Amino acid sequence: MTDFGGTLFDLAGKTAIVTGASRGIGEAIARRMAQHGANVMVASRNLETCQEVADSINQAEGREAAAAASCNISHREHLEALVEATNKAFGPVDILVNNAAVNPAYGPSKDATEDQIDKIFNCNIKATHFLSHLCLPQMVEQGGGAIVIISSISAFLGSTGIGMYGVSKAADLAIARNLAVEYGPKNVRINCIAPGIVKTYFAEALWKDPKIEKAVTESIPMRRFGVPDEIAGAAVFLASDAAQWMNGQHITIDGGTVITSGSI
């Protein structure tokens, strides 16, 4: 048995970047990673909101466990600045959580405009690719690291409403597999989490109306949507020594949605 020199889920001394961390799943992941000892850069477009989250984390943990950075992931220069700010605040990056994503197109895929498709692909695919490659050299130099990409069950299911988003989330799985092959020999692990419908602002169109929520949850074996903190534990696992031999894989957390014959 490999001796990791600590508890399996200990992230003490690790530096983590979490994008889209001002609320929802990203915020929950940032809080739980800090709780397990990591120093976390809370990143999103709104600096003020990120700072509020970082301040709350620091107060809860009783240490300077978090810092805040504004980052529009569709801009390469913002991604570069994010990594630089993280290095300045905490040192080299050990953990990257690519969580931020967009979906400006709702309805049949034929109605998605070129601008909408470009925005989806720029934020959900290209940003994940570029930010990962900004952090990977630091992980390699340190002898290892972990990247967690937040995909979606829409990667596995067809949809009449969010088809192009699903295409981008399927690409996340491919990015993880390719990077796992390329960087596994360097002890860097890249994995995905595929959440089902979680009660966040991002997915509120699916749960804010009680009638829609009731109709959709009737097809979910657990008969409810998830909450952000139910995704955070998997991110801590994938970033920690507990997942040292897990690479290029995905964890589906959806209350059983994809084991039914439904769609989203």
C-alpha positions in Angstrom: 0.0 0.0 0.0 1.3 3.4 -0.9 2.0 5.7 2.1 0.8 9.2 1.2 2.0 10.6 4.5 -1.3 12.0 5.7 -5.0 11.4 5.6 -6.5 10.5 2.2 -8.5 13.7 1.7 -5.9 16.1 3.2 -5.2 19.1 0.9 -3.0 21.0 3.4 -0.4 23.1 1.6 -2.0 22.7 -1.8 -2.8 25.7 -4.0 -6.1 25.5 -5.9 -7.8 27.6 -8.5 -11.6 27.3 -8.8 -13.3 29.1 -11.7 -16.9 30.2 -11.5 -16.5 30.1 -7.7 -18.6 33.2 -6.7 -21.7 31.0 -6.3 -23.2 27.6 -6.9 -21.1 24.5 -7.5 -17.8 26.5 -7.7 -18.4 28.2 -4.4 -19.2 24.9 -2.7 -16.0 23.3 -4.1 -13.9 26.3 -3.0 -15.3 26.1 0.5 -14.8 22.4 0.9 -11.2 22.5 -0.5 -10.3 25.2 2.0 -11.9 23.2 4.7 -9.6 20.3 3.8 -6.6 22.5 4.0 -6.1 24.0 0.5 -5.3 27.6 -0.3 -8.0 28.6 -2.8 -8.2 31.3 -5.5 -11.9 32.1 -5.9 -12.3 33.3 -9.5 -15.2 34.6 -11.5 -16.1 37.7 -13.5 -17.4 39.7 -10.5 -14.5 40.5 -8.2 -16.7 41.9 -5.5 -18.7 38.7 -5.2 -15.5 36.6 -5.3 -14.0 38.7 -2.5 -17.2 38.2 -0.4 -16.8 34.4 -0.8 -13.1 34.5 -0.1 -13.7 36.6 3.1 -16.3 34.2 4.2 -14.0 31.3 3.7 -11.2 33.0 5.6 -13.5 33.7 8.5 -14.8 30.1 8.6 -11.4 28.6 8.4 -9.7 31.0 10.8 -6.8 31.6 8.3 -6.0 33.2 5.0 -7.2 30.3 3.1 -8.7 32.1 0.1 -8.1 35.0 -2.2 -10.2 36.5 -5.0 -9.6 37.3 -8.6 -11.7 38.6 -11.5 -11.5 36.4 -14.6 -13.6 36.3 -17.8 -12.6 32.9 -19.0 -13.2 33.8 -22.6 -10.2 36.0 -22.6 -6.7 34.4 -22.7 -5.1 37.4 -21.0 -7.5 37.0 -18.1 -6.6 33.3 -17.7 -2.9 34.2 -17.7 -3.5 36.9 -15.1 -5.5 34.5 -12.9 -2.6 32.1 -12.8 -0.1 34.9 -12.1 -2.4 36.2 -9.3 -2.6 32.7 -7.8 1.1 32.3 -7.9 1.6 35.6 -6.2 -0.9 34.9 -3.5 -0.2 31.2 -2.7 2.6 29.8 -5.0 2.5 27.2 -7.8 -0.8 25.6 -8.7 -1.4 22.1 -7.5 -5.1 21.8 -8.2 -7.3 23.4 -11.0 -11.0 23.1 -11.0 -12.4 24.2 -14.4 -16.0 24.9 -13.3 -17.1 28.1 -15.1 -19.3 27.6 -18.1 -22.0 29.3 -20.1 -25.1 28.4 -22.0 -26.6 31.3 -23.9 -28.6 29.1 -26.3 -31.9 27.4 -25.3 -34.1 25.5 -27.7 -33.4 23.4 -30.8 -29.8 23.3 -31.9 -30.8 24.6 -35.4 -31.8 27.9 -33.7 -28.4 28.4 -32.1 -26.7 31.4 -33.6 -23.0 31.3 -34.6 -22.3 33.9 -31.9 -23.9 31.7 -29.3 -22.1 28.6 -30.4 -18.8 30.5 -30.4 -19.5 31.7 -26.9 -20.3 28.2 -25.7 -17.2 26.7 -27.3 -14.9 29.6 -26.2 -15.9 29.4 -22.6 -16.7 25.7 -22.1 -14.0 24.1 -24.3 -11.2 26.5 -25.2 -10.9 28.1 -21.8 -10.7 24.7 -20.2 -7.9 23.8 -22.6 -5.9 27.0 -22.3 -6.2 27.3 -18.5 -5.2 23.7 -18.0 -2.1 24.2 -20.1 -1.2 27.4 -18.1 -1.2 25.3 -14.9 0.1 22.0 -16.2 3.8 23.1 -16.4 3.7 24.1 -12.7 2.2 20.8 -11.7 4.8 18.9 -13.7 7.6 20.9 -12.1 6.3 20.0 -8.7 6.0 16.3 -9.4 2.3 16.1 -9.7 -1.1 17.7 -9.6 -4.8 17.3 -10.3 -7.2 19.0 -12.7 -11.0 18.6 -12.2 -13.3 19.5 -15.0 -17.0 20.0 -14.3 -18.8 18.4 -17.2 -22.5 17.5 -17.1 -24.9 14.6 -17.7 -25.8 16.6 -20.9 -22.6 15.1 -22.3 -24.4 11.7 -22.4 -28.0 12.7 -23.3 -29.6 14.3 -26.3 -31.6 17.4 -25.6 -34.1 19.5 -27.4 -33.2 22.5 -25.3 -29.5 22.5 -24.5 -28.0 20.5 -27.3 -24.9 22.7 -28.0 -24.1 22.9 -24.3 -24.2 19.1 -24.2 -21.7 19.0 -27.1 -19.3 21.3 -25.2 -19.7 19.1 -22.1 -18.9 16.0 -24.1 -15.8 17.8 -25.3 -14.8 18.2 -21.6 -14.7 14.4 -21.3 -12.4 14.2 -24.3 -10.1 16.9 -23.0 -9.7 15.0 -19.7 -8.9 11.8 -21.5 -6.4 13.3 -23.8 -4.6 15.3 -21.0 -4.6 12.2 -18.8 -2.7 10.3 -21.5 -0.3 13.2 -22.1 0.4 14.0 -18.4 -0.3 10.8 -16.6 3.4 9.9 -16.9 4.2 13.2 -15.1 1.9 12.2 -12.2 -0.8 14.7 -13.1 -4.3 13.4 -13.0 -7.2 14.9 -15.0 -10.8 13.8 -14.3 -14.3 15.1 -14.8 -17.4 15.4 -12.7 -20.8 15.1 -14.5 -23.5 16.6 -12.4 -27.2 16.3 -13.0 -29.5 19.2 -12.5 -28.3 21.1 -9.4 -30.2 23.9 -7.8 -28.0 26.8 -8.9 -28.6 30.1 -10.7 -27.1 28.5 -13.8 -29.9 25.9 -13.9 -32.8 27.9 -12.4 -34.9 27.6 -15.5 -35.3 23.9 -14.7 -36.2 24.3 -11.0 -37.4 27.8 -10.2 -41.0 27.0 -11.4 -42.4 24.4 -9.0 -44.5 22.8 -11.7 -41.5 22.3 -14.0 -39.4 21.0 -11.0 -42.1 18.5 -10.1 -42.5 17.3 -13.7 -38.7 16.8 -14.1 -37.9 15.3 -10.7 -40.6 12.6 -11.2 -38.2 10.9 -13.6 -35.2 11.0 -11.2 -34.9 8.0 -9.0 -34.2 10.1 -6.0 -37.1 12.4 -6.9 -35.2 15.7 -6.4 -32.5 17.9 -7.8 -29.1 18.2 -6.3 -27.6 21.0 -4.3 -24.1 22.4 -4.9 -22.4 20.9 -1.8 -23.4 17.4 -3.1 -20.9 17.9 -5.9 -18.1 19.4 -3.8 -17.1 16.1 -2.1 -16.2 14.5 -5.4 -14.0 17.4 -6.3 -12.1 17.1 -3.0 -11.8 13.4 -3.7 -10.4 13.9 -7.2 -7.9 16.5 -6.0 -6.7 14.4 -3.1 -4.5 11.4 -2.5 -7.6 9.3 -2.3 -7.8 9.5 -6.1 -4.1 8.9 -6.8 -4.8 6.2 -9.4 -7.9 7.7 -11.0 -7.1 9.4 -14.3 -9.1 10.3 -17.4 -12.4 9.3 -15.8 -15.6 10.9 -14.8 -17.9 10.7 -11.8 -21.6 11.1 -12.5 -23.6 12.7 -9.6 -27.2 13.0 -10.7 -29.5 11.2 -8.2 -29.8 8.4 -10.8 -31.0 10.5 -13.7 -29.0 8.8 -16.5 -29.9 5.3 -15.4 -33.5 6.0 -16.5 -34.8 6.4 -20.0 -35.5 10.1 -19.6 -33.6 13.1 -21.1 -33.0 16.7 -20.0 
